[in-house]
């Protein structure tokens, strides 16, 4: 549907409000996009910071346990009696509850001492023995007990006179870090998980994932790559999430912080609502500002337009009021001056036309007087002949002939006056006229009619 705005003020108001809405809309969209990018970046940075801090704390935890084993190794490297060595291992398991098992093997992988009653039931793998014989510290991948509880196995060599004589093995219970993982909560949907190098859940708020040895790929579609990063993807339920991950260097595990994108960007939703409210308030303010501006700017223009309309209609007496601004005032004064000039021109033209008409009448009178004077002269001659030769002097009709003769003279004087007016002859003298003579002529002309009606007319001379 096409909207037609006839008034100048309406068009000006529409232009102002449309321009303001376009500017506000574009500015708001740009600000929202920039704010959205900033909020997303901030959320991702915060998640990454939490993951890095958690990974650092866990790295310190595992490093501390390894350092504890190194200290115990130094104590066990010197020859001890079997009783002293067994007492030392049990003491370590009591003081450091994270070690669920400590065993001492000889160089041939034969178990010598155990800190628990599982002696003879635990063996040292070939992979661990090879790493130890090279003088390094062995760290196993995640192992699980019969109850599906995760732990890792550490092994390190004991040297005597530069040779590996014994091997200290420790099973580190990682259930102790579950509380640490469970304590890290972000909002209602945020969760922290600990994954092995293969992506198996080692710790999670959902213990079923750990006990059933679930993998990251079983729940999330996007793979985790690199030592750290933040990804945004859909999970298997179709929910968009953010996942920040950080590798623990000492064990090559991965801390993963996940949160639903909707909740993570909830602050952005609030910003959008506030932006919408701001836009509405801005539009209302622009409405009143545009209305004031359209009134303020269209008033002078409408006055000028009204002046033009009045001049177009022929009202040259209309005067545009004084307007603000040098340009508009000059334009109004010019319009008023033009109207006065046109009015003066029309007055002159009217006077000229009137003069032309009068001149035409004079020319006509001159022509007519010439044509009429001849018949009047003939009529006057015949009346003279009738009065002198055809009637007696005492004939009552002589009076009528005198009246006719007087009327002919009067017509001749009128024609002579027309000629004098056309020629521009001025009256240089005035003369007295006796009104009794023409009145007597009128009564004589009307006497018969009046007497027939019983009226006797007469004049009284004073």
N, C-alpha and C positions, 0 to 999 in steps of 0.2 A: 504494500500500500504506500502510495506516495503522499507525503505531507507537504502542503503548500503553505508557506508563511508569507502573508501579504505585507505586514507592517515592517518598516525598517528596524524598529526596536526589537521585534520578534526575531528577525533574521540575525541581528547583532547578538541578541541573547543566546540564540541557538549556536552561533559560531563560538562564543565565549565558553559556553558550558560544554560543547563538544570538544573543543581544544583542551579544556581543563581535564575532562574525563580521559581523553587519550593520553595526556601527559601523566596523569595520576596512575592510570592503568599500566602504562609502559614502565614507569618508575617502580611501581609496586611489584610487577613481575620480575624486573631486574633485581630489585632488592631481595625478593623472596628466593630467587635462584641463587644469588650470592649467599644469602643467609642459609639456604638449604645446603649448599656446598660446605659452608663453614661449619654448620652443625654436624653434617656427616663426617667431615674430617675430624672434628673434635671428638665425636663418639668413637670413631675408629682409633684415634690416638689414645683415648682413655682406656679402651679395651686392651690395646697393645701394651699400654703402660702397666695395667694390672697383670697381664700375662707375663711380661718381662720381670716384674717384681716377684711374682709367685715362683717363676722359674729360677730366679736368683736365690730365693730363700731355700727352695728345694735343693738347689745345687750346693749351697752351703751345708745343708743337712747331710747329703750324701758324702760330700767331701770330708765333713767332720767324722763321719763313721769310718771312712777309709783311714783318716789320720789316727783314729783310735786303734784300728787294727795294726797300723804301722808301729804305734807305740807298744802294743802288745807283742808284736813280732820282735822288737828289740829286747823285750824282757825275756822272750822265749828262745832267743838265739843262743844265749849262753847255756852251757849244759846245766840241766836241773834234774833233780830226781823226778821220777814219774809222779810222785805224790804232789810235789810243788807245782809241776806243770798242770796237773789236773785241777788243783786248787785255784790256780790263777785263771784258768778258763771258766770255772764256775763263778768265780768272783766277777769276771767281766760280764757274764750273762745276767748276773744279779744287778750290777750297777748300770749296765746298759741293756735295758729291756728290749731294745730294738733288735738285738742279736738273739734270735730264737735257737740258734745252734752254733757251737764253736767246736771244731775238730782239728786234730793235729795228725798229719800223715808223715810217713818217712819218704825218702826219695823214690821208693818203689811203689808209691800210692797205697801202702798198707796203713790202715788206721791205727794210730797208737793210743790217742787219748780222745775222749768225747766229753762234752760238758753235760750230756744228758744220758738217758738210758737207751739211746738209739745207737749205741756203739755196734759197729759191724753191719749196720743197715744203710749207712751212707757211704757212697763211693765218690772218688774224684774222677771226673771225665778226662778223656784223653786230650780234649781241647784245652781244658784248664791246666793239665800237666805240661803241655807244650809251651803255653804262655808263661808258666812259672819257671820252667827250666831255662827260658831266655832271660830270666831276671825281671819280668814284668808282673803287673798285677792283673789278674783275670777278673772280668766282670761278666757274668752270664746274662743272657736275655731273661725275660720274665719267666719265672717258674711258678707252678701252682701246686698247692697241697692237694690231698685227697678231697678236701672240702672246697676246692677251687679258690683258695685264698692265695693271693700273689706274694711272691718274695723273690729276691735275687741272691745269687751266690757269689761271694768274693773269695779269691784265693791269692796268696802271696808267698813268696819263697822265704825260708829262714837260712841264712848263710852261716857257715862255720869255716873259717880259714879260707874264704873266697869260693867255697863250693856250696851248692844247694844241698842241704842235708835234710831239711824238713819242709813241710808245706802247711801253712795255717789257712784253714777254710772257715768261712763264716756265712751263715744264712741270715740275710737282713730282712726282717719282717717289714713290709711297706704298709701294713695296716695302720701303722702309727701316723702316716701322713694323710689318712682318709679324713680325719677331723679337720686337718688343715684345708683340704680341698673342699669339704662340705661347708666350712665357715665362710668361704668366698661366695657371696650371693650378690647379684646385681639386679635389682628390681624384682619383679614377679617372674620373669621368664629367663633371667640370666642364670647361667650355671657354669661351673668349672669342672674340667675333666683332665685326667692324666692318662696319656696314651703311651704305649710302648713304641719302639722303632717301627714295628710292623703295623701299628695302628690299633692294637688291642687295648680295650679299656682296662686301666689298672686302678683307677679311682674315679668315682662319679657319685653324684647324689642318688642316682638310680643304681642301687647295688646289684640289681639283676643283670645289668650290663657287664659288671665285673665278674660276677659268679658264673655267668654263662659265656664268658670270654667273647663278648660281642666286639665287633670292629667298627671303626668310624664310618666306613662305607655302608654299614648296615643301616645307618640313620641319616647320613648326610651325603648328598650327591657330589659336592665339590671336594676334590682331593686337597690335602695339605702338602705344600711343597716349600722347600727352602727352610732355613733355620728360624725364620720369623716372618710375620705378615698378617694381613687382615683380608678376609675374603667376604663377599656378599653372595649368597646363593639361596636356593630353595632346598628345604629338607624333603624327606620322602613324603611328608604330609602336605607339601605344597606351601609351607610357611616360609616367608623370606626371613633369613637370619644374617647376622654378622658373626664371624668367627675369627678371633685373634689367637694366634698360636706362637709359642716360643719354645725353642729346644733347650733342654737341661744339658749342658756340656758334659758333666761328669758321668752321666748314665745314658746319654743320647735318647732320652725320653722327650715327650712333648707336652707342654701345658696348653690347654685349649680353653678359651673363654668364649662362650656363645650367648647370644641374646637376640630375641626377636626384633626385627627391624622396626616394627610398628611401635614397640615400647621404647626402643633406643632413640627413635626420632619423635617421641611424644612431645618433646619441647618444641620441635619444629611445627607440630600441629598447633600448639598454643600460639606460636609466632604467626602462623597463617591466619588463625582466628583474629588475633589482634590486628593483623594487617587488613583483614576484611573490614573490621570495625573502623579502623583508621581511614580506609577508602570511603566507607559510607559517610563518616563525619566530614571528610574532605569534600565529598561531592555535595553534601548539604551546604557546607561553607561556600563552595564554589557557586552554588545556586544563588545564594544571596549576593555574593560579590558580583557575579555576572549580571544579576538583576540590577544592582546599583550602577554598574558600569554602563549597561545598556541604556538605563535611564539618563545617566549623566552625559553620555556621548551622543545618544540619538536625539535628545531634546533639541539642541541647536540645529541639527540636520533636518528634523521634522519642522522646525520653525521656518527654515529656508525653503523646504518643500511646500509648506503651506503658502508662503509668500509667492512662490512661482505659480502655484495653482490659482491664487487670487488674481495675479497679473494675467494669467492665461484666460481667466473668465472675464477680464476687462475691468476689474476693480483696481484701478491705478492709485486709488487713495489709500489702499492698505499699506501699512508700514511694518516691516520686520523689526521686532524689538531688539534691543542691544544684546549681543551675545558675548560670552566670555571668550578669551583667546584672541590674539591679534589677527590671525588668519580668518577666523569665522566672523569677527567683527567687521573686518574689511570687506568680506564677502556680503554680509548683510547690508552694509552701507552702499556697496556697489549696486545691490539689487534694488534698494530704495531709490537710489539716484536714477537707475534705469527706469523704474516705474514713473518717477516724476518727469523724466524726459519724454517718455511715451505719452503721459497725460498731457504735457505741454504741446507735444506734436499733434495730438488729436484735437486739442482746443484750437490750435492754429488752423488745422485742416478744416474744422467745422466752420470757423469764421471765414476762411477762404471760400468754402462751398456756399456759405450764406451770401457772401459778396458776389459770387458767380451767379447765384439765383437772382439776386437783386438786379445785377447787371443785365441778366437775360430778360427780367421783367421790364426793365427800362427800355431795352431794345425793342421788346414786343410792343410796349406802349407807344414808342416813337413810330413804329410801323403802323400800328392800329390807328393812332391819332391822324396820321396822314390820310388813311383810307376813310376814317369816319368824318373828318372835317368837311370833306366834299359833300356827302349826302346831307350833313347838317346844314351846310350853307344853302343847298337847294331847298330843303324843308323850310328854312327861315325865309327865303325869298317867296316861296309859295304862300306861306302864312301872311306875309306882308301884302301880297297881291290880293288874297282873299279878304283880308281886313280892310283894305282900301278900296277895292274895286267891286268886290262881290257882296259886301255887307254895308249896311248903313252904320253910321257911327253910333247910333243909339240902339243898335241890335244887341240884345242881351248876350249873344254868343261871342261878342267881341272880348268879353272877359275871358272866355276859354282860350281864345286864340292868344291873348296876352300870357296866359299861364303856360301854354305850349311853347310860346316863344321864349319865355323865361327859363323853362326846363332845358330847352336847346342850348341857351347860353350857359346854363349850369354844367351841362355835359361838356361843352366846349372848354369851360374853365378847368374841369377835372382832367381832360385830355391835355390841356396846356400845362397843368401841374405835373403830370407824368413826364412830359417832355422836359420841363425844368429840372425834375429830379434826375432824369437820365443824363442830362447835360451838366448837372452839378451846379445849377444856378441857385444862388442863395437869395433868401427873402430879405430885401433891404429896408422894407417899410411895412407898416401895418395900417389898416384902415377900418373905420367903424362900419358896421352892417346894421341896417334897420330890420329887425326881426318881424315887424308888423306886416311887411310886404309878403314874405313867404307864408306867414300864418294866414293872411287874407286869401292867398292863392289856394292854400289847403282847404280852407273853409268853403271857398267857392266851388272847389272840385267835389267836395263831399256834401254840398248843400242839398241837392235833390234827394239823396239817400236819407239824410237826416230829417228833412221836412216830411218825407214819406213816412217816417216813423214818429212824427209829431214833435220833432226837436227843431227849434229855430236857433241857429247859431249866429253870433254876432261878436264883434271885437269892440273893446272899450279902450279908447286912446286917452292917455293921461298927459 
